[in-house]
Amino acid sequence: MKGRLIALDHIGEVEAAALMVDGKLEDLLIDSDMPRPGTIYRAIADRPMKGQGGMFLKTPDGNCFLRQTKGLAPGDAVLVQVTGYAEPGKAMPVTLDVLFKSRYAIITPDKPGLNISRSIRDDDRRDELQGIAKGTMQGSEFGLILRSACAEADDEEVAEDVTAMLDMANAVLADREGSEPEKLVEGDGPHLLAWREWYERATVDAEAGSFEANGVLDAIEDLSSPKVMLEGGGFMFVEPTRALVAVDVNTGGDSSHAAGIKANFAAARAIPRALRLRGLGGQIVLDLAPMPKKERRTFETSLRAAFKADGIDTALLGWTTLGHFELQRKRERRVLRDCLPKV
């Protein structure tokens, strides 16, 4: 099937959403029983971890770990937001930089100013959005970011979204004081995240069984294999270990002089999707096919462009002495194999 399709369904009893582009699985969101990223707590400071440069906090859902601890003492109440999923055996990561994010708007309580996504380049549209921003945020000291989805959105919908997020921010910040930990905002589930993040025009199938009808279940089954075929006949293996994620790029049957270059550049385009669909983050090491050192800068440019479109924070750290390339990726999602119902 050509075009974009969003399937909203369940895997077993677990809520899930899938984005298909031209019949190929492009993104996948699966709920879990862990606190969702975006969840906001009134947490109580517990004990500092001087060796780790942070502090454990108490929440209704267990301990969390905060690195921004300046001026924070045990027993203090503080507003924090979950930033990602914890590694096995570790506390969930949180931040003091609380955001209120929806399809069109992000309210930033600690960062004043009215901003519009740089991807919106039409000057007339930017002027219209600036007027909406000023009108809806009048009298508020909070900051606002109008997102890319505003480019073709209805003005009234944008204004309503901003107002809703502003009301939520005011309510939550008014409830930040207290002696007991409390969950103030639940993070968005897969169906709401799909509406929020997959804003480009698409057909939506929300019927029960939409995953099976649109080939999503078959695509998920294919993800159980670490092997990923690349354009041009090469392939790579994406394999998580206890310490890191290893990506091994191979040229396949191509024995030409430029085989390594072609395989590596195809891998650069494919790696963000392979990591995203498998929910992999943390330390990532690329073992690339042989190519001349003079091609490294161009490869980095291609890899950086691919991750820029990915949406999950990924730092390109550079080359090792052995010729591997290292990445550090935010753990924004759970590993796919941990999300799927056990059979």
C-alpha positions as CSV (number, residue, x, y, z in Angstrom):
1,M,0.0,0.0,0.0
2,K,1.4,3.4,-1.0
3,G,1.3,6.4,1.3
4,R,1.2,6.8,5.1
5,L,-1.1,4.7,7.3
6,I,-1.5,4.8,11.1
7,A,-2.8,1.7,12.7
8,L,-4.2,2.0,16.3
9,D,-4.6,-1.4,17.9
10,H,-3.6,-3.7,20.8
11,I,-1.0,-6.5,21.0
12,G,-2.8,-8.8,23.4
13,E,-4.1,-6.4,26.0
14,V,-1.3,-3.8,25.4
15,E,-2.1,-0.6,23.6
16,A,0.1,0.0,20.5
17,A,0.3,2.2,17.4
18,A,2.2,1.6,14.2
19,L,3.2,4.0,11.3
20,M,3.4,2.3,7.9
21,V,4.9,4.2,4.9
22,D,4.5,2.6,1.5
23,G,3.7,-0.7,3.2
24,K,6.9,-0.7,5.3
25,L,6.9,-0.3,9.1
26,E,8.4,3.0,9.9
27,D,7.6,3.5,13.6
28,L,6.1,1.5,16.4
29,L,4.8,2.5,19.8
30,I,4.0,-0.1,22.5
31,D,2.8,0.6,26.0
32,S,4.3,-0.9,29.1
33,D,3.6,-1.2,32.8
34,M,6.5,1.1,33.6
35,P,6.0,4.9,34.1
36,R,5.7,6.5,30.7
37,P,8.1,9.3,29.6
38,G,6.4,12.6,30.1
39,T,4.9,11.6,33.5
40,I,5.1,14.4,36.0
41,Y,5.5,13.8,39.8
42,R,5.7,15.8,42.9
43,A,8.7,13.9,44.3
44,I,10.3,14.0,47.7
45,A,14.1,14.2,47.8
46,D,15.5,11.2,49.6
47,R,19.3,10.7,49.6
48,P,22.1,12.2,47.6
49,M,24.5,10.0,45.7
50,K,27.7,12.0,45.8
51,G,29.7,9.5,43.8
52,Q,27.2,9.6,40.9
53,G,26.5,13.4,41.1
54,G,22.8,13.1,41.7
55,M,20.0,12.3,44.2
56,F,17.4,9.6,44.6
57,L,13.8,10.9,44.9
58,K,10.6,9.2,46.1
59,T,7.6,8.9,43.9
60,P,4.4,6.8,44.2
61,D,5.9,4.5,41.5
62,G,9.2,3.9,43.1
63,N,12.6,5.7,43.3
64,C,13.8,8.0,40.5
65,F,17.2,9.6,39.9
66,L,17.8,13.3,39.4
67,R,21.2,14.8,38.4
68,Q,20.2,18.5,38.8
69,T,20.5,18.7,42.6
70,K,21.8,22.2,43.3
71,G,20.0,23.6,46.4
72,L,18.0,20.4,47.0
73,A,18.0,18.8,50.4
74,P,16.5,15.5,51.7
75,G,12.8,16.0,52.4
76,D,12.2,18.8,49.9
77,A,9.3,18.5,47.5
78,V,10.2,19.0,43.8
79,L,8.4,18.8,40.5
80,V,10.1,16.3,38.1
81,Q,9.3,14.7,34.8
82,V,10.2,11.3,33.5
83,T,12.6,11.5,30.6
84,G,12.9,7.9,29.5
85,Y,12.9,4.3,30.6
86,A,15.4,3.1,33.2
87,E,18.0,0.5,32.5
88,P,17.4,-2.9,34.3
89,G,17.9,-2.5,38.0
90,K,18.2,1.3,37.9
91,A,15.9,4.1,39.0
92,M,13.9,5.9,36.4
93,P,15.6,9.1,35.0
94,V,13.9,12.4,35.6
95,T,14.5,16.1,35.1
96,L,13.5,19.4,36.7
97,D,12.9,20.9,33.2
98,V,9.2,20.1,33.0
99,L,7.5,20.4,29.7
100,F,3.8,20.3,28.7
101,K,3.7,18.9,25.2
102,S,0.9,18.3,22.7
103,R,0.4,18.1,19.0
104,Y,0.8,21.8,18.3
105,A,2.3,23.3,21.4
106,I,4.9,22.9,24.1
107,I,4.6,25.0,27.2
108,T,8.0,25.7,28.9
109,P,7.4,27.1,32.4
110,D,11.1,27.7,33.1
111,K,12.0,29.1,29.7
112,P,10.0,32.3,28.8
113,G,9.6,33.5,25.3
114,L,7.3,32.8,22.3
115,N,9.0,30.6,19.6
116,I,7.9,29.0,16.4
117,S,9.4,25.8,14.8
118,R,12.2,26.6,12.4
119,S,10.8,24.1,10.0
120,I,7.9,26.5,9.3
121,R,9.5,28.9,6.8
122,D,6.5,30.6,5.3
123,D,6.7,34.2,6.6
124,D,3.0,34.8,6.4
125,R,2.3,31.6,8.4
126,R,4.9,32.5,10.9
127,D,3.2,35.9,11.4
128,E,-0.2,34.3,11.8
129,L,1.2,31.9,14.4
130,Q,3.0,34.7,16.2
131,G,-0.4,36.4,16.6
132,I,-1.9,33.2,18.0
133,A,0.9,32.8,20.4
134,K,0.6,36.4,21.7
135,G,-3.1,36.1,22.1
136,T,-3.2,32.8,23.9
137,M,-0.2,33.5,26.2
138,Q,-1.1,37.0,27.2
139,G,-0.5,37.5,30.9
140,S,1.5,34.3,31.3
141,E,5.2,34.2,32.2
142,F,5.6,30.7,30.7
143,G,7.3,30.1,27.4
144,L,5.7,28.6,24.3
145,I,7.0,26.6,21.3
146,L,4.6,26.2,18.4
147,R,5.5,22.9,16.7
148,S,6.0,21.9,13.1
149,A,2.4,20.5,12.9
150,C,1.1,24.1,13.1
151,A,2.2,24.8,9.5
152,E,-1.0,23.4,8.0
153,A,-3.2,23.3,11.1
154,D,-6.5,25.2,11.7
155,D,-5.9,28.3,13.7
156,E,-8.7,27.6,16.1
157,E,-7.3,24.1,16.8
158,V,-3.8,25.5,17.5
159,A,-5.3,28.1,19.9
160,E,-7.3,25.5,21.7
161,D,-4.3,23.3,22.0
162,V,-2.1,26.1,23.5
163,T,-4.9,27.0,25.9
164,A,-5.3,23.4,27.1
165,M,-1.6,23.0,27.7
166,L,-1.4,26.3,29.5
167,D,-4.3,25.4,31.7
168,M,-2.6,22.1,32.5
169,A,0.7,23.8,33.3
170,N,-1.0,26.3,35.7
171,A,-2.8,23.5,37.5
172,V,0.2,21.3,37.9
173,L,2.5,24.1,39.1
174,A,-0.1,25.2,41.6
175,D,0.1,21.7,43.1
176,R,3.8,21.4,43.3
177,E,4.0,21.9,47.1
178,G,3.2,19.0,49.5
179,S,4.8,16.6,51.9
180,E,3.9,13.4,50.1
181,P,4.9,12.2,46.6
182,E,2.1,12.2,44.0
183,K,1.7,11.6,40.3
184,L,0.3,14.8,38.8
185,V,0.3,14.0,35.1
186,E,0.3,10.6,33.3
187,G,2.5,10.4,30.3
188,D,0.9,9.9,26.9
189,G,0.1,6.3,25.7
190,P,0.8,5.0,22.2
191,H,-2.5,6.2,20.6
192,L,-2.2,9.7,22.0
193,L,1.5,9.8,21.1
194,A,0.6,8.8,17.5
195,W,-1.8,11.7,17.3
196,R,0.8,14.0,18.8
197,E,3.9,13.0,16.9
198,W,2.8,11.5,13.5
199,Y,1.1,14.7,12.3
200,E,1.7,14.4,8.6
201,R,-1.3,13.4,6.5
202,A,-2.1,9.7,6.8
203,T,-4.9,7.2,6.6
204,V,-5.9,6.1,10.1
205,D,-7.2,2.6,10.9
206,A,-8.4,2.3,14.5
207,E,-10.4,-0.8,14.0
208,A,-9.7,-3.9,16.2
209,G,-7.4,-6.1,14.1
210,S,-5.8,-3.3,12.2
211,F,-2.3,-4.6,12.9
212,E,-3.1,-7.9,11.3
213,A,-5.0,-6.4,8.4
214,N,-2.1,-4.0,7.5
215,G,0.8,-6.3,7.9
216,V,2.1,-4.8,11.2
217,L,2.2,-8.1,13.0
218,D,4.4,-9.6,10.3
219,A,6.7,-6.6,10.4
220,I,7.0,-7.0,14.2
221,E,7.9,-10.6,13.8
222,D,10.6,-9.7,11.3
223,L,12.2,-7.5,14.0
224,S,13.0,-10.5,16.1
225,S,15.9,-11.1,13.7
226,P,19.0,-9.0,14.2
227,K,19.6,-9.0,10.5
228,V,18.6,-5.9,8.5
229,M,18.8,-5.9,4.7
230,L,20.3,-2.8,3.2
231,E,19.8,-1.1,-0.2
232,G,22.3,-2.4,-2.7
233,G,22.5,-5.9,-1.4
234,G,24.4,-5.4,1.8
235,F,23.2,-6.2,5.3
236,M,23.8,-5.4,9.0
237,F,23.3,-7.1,12.3
238,V,21.8,-5.0,15.1
239,E,22.5,-6.9,18.4
240,P,22.0,-5.5,22.0
241,T,24.4,-6.8,24.6
242,R,24.5,-6.1,28.4
243,A,26.9,-3.2,27.9
244,L,26.1,-1.8,24.5
245,V,24.4,-2.2,21.1
246,A,26.6,-3.6,18.4
247,V,25.9,-2.9,14.7
248,D,27.9,-5.0,12.3
249,V,27.8,-3.8,8.6
250,N,28.6,-6.3,5.8
251,T,28.8,-5.8,2.0
252,G,27.0,-9.0,1.1
253,G,27.8,-10.5,-2.3
254,D,29.2,-7.2,-3.7
255,S,33.0,-7.5,-4.2
256,S,33.5,-4.3,-6.1
257,H,36.1,-1.7,-5.0
258,A,33.3,0.6,-3.7
259,A,31.3,-2.1,-1.9
260,G,32.3,-1.0,1.6
261,I,31.4,2.6,0.9
262,K,28.0,1.7,-0.5
263,A,27.2,-0.6,2.4
264,N,28.2,1.9,5.0
265,F,26.2,4.7,3.5
266,A,23.1,2.5,3.1
267,A,23.6,1.5,6.8
268,A,23.8,5.2,7.8
269,R,20.3,5.7,6.3
270,A,18.9,2.5,7.9
271,I,20.4,2.6,11.4
272,P,18.0,5.2,13.0
273,R,14.9,3.1,11.9
274,A,16.5,-0.2,13.0
275,L,17.2,1.3,16.5
276,R,13.9,3.1,16.8
277,L,11.7,0.0,15.9
278,R,13.7,-2.2,18.3
279,G,13.6,0.4,21.1
280,L,17.4,0.4,21.5
281,G,19.4,3.2,23.1
282,G,22.4,3.7,25.3
283,Q,25.9,3.1,24.0
284,I,26.0,2.0,20.3
285,V,29.1,0.9,18.4
286,L,29.2,0.6,14.6
287,D,31.6,-1.9,13.1
288,L,31.5,-0.7,9.5
289,A,32.6,-2.4,6.3
290,P,36.1,-1.4,5.1
291,M,36.3,2.0,3.4
292,P,39.0,4.6,2.9
293,K,39.5,7.1,5.7
294,K,38.9,10.0,3.4
295,E,35.2,8.9,3.3
296,R,34.7,9.2,7.0
297,R,33.6,12.8,7.1
298,T,31.0,12.2,4.3
299,F,29.8,9.2,6.2
300,E,29.4,11.2,9.4
301,T,27.4,13.9,7.5
302,S,25.1,11.2,6.1
303,L,24.6,9.6,9.5
304,R,24.0,13.0,11.2
305,A,21.3,13.8,8.6
306,A,19.6,10.5,9.2
307,F,19.4,10.9,13.0
308,K,18.3,14.5,12.6
309,A,15.1,13.2,11.0
310,D,14.7,10.5,13.6
311,G,13.5,12.6,16.5
312,I,15.3,10.7,19.4
313,D,18.3,12.5,20.9
314,T,21.5,10.7,19.6
315,A,25.0,12.0,20.0
316,L,27.6,11.1,17.4
317,L,30.8,10.7,19.4
318,G,33.3,9.8,16.8
319,W,35.8,7.2,15.7
320,T,37.8,4.8,17.9
321,T,41.4,3.6,17.4
322,L,40.0,0.3,15.9
323,G,38.0,2.2,13.4
324,H,34.6,1.8,15.0
325,F,32.1,4.6,15.2
326,E,30.4,5.4,18.6
327,L,27.0,6.8,19.4
328,Q,25.1,7.6,22.6
329,R,21.3,7.4,22.3
330,K,18.6,8.5,24.7
331,R,16.6,5.5,26.2
332,E,13.3,7.0,25.2
333,R,11.7,3.7,24.5
334,R,11.7,0.2,26.1
335,V,13.4,-2.6,24.2
336,L,10.9,-4.2,21.9
337,R,11.4,-7.7,23.2
338,D,10.5,-6.5,26.7
339,C,7.3,-4.9,25.5
340,L,5.7,-7.8,23.7
341,P,3.4,-10.1,25.6
342,K,5.1,-13.3,26.7
343,V,3.9,-16.4,24.8
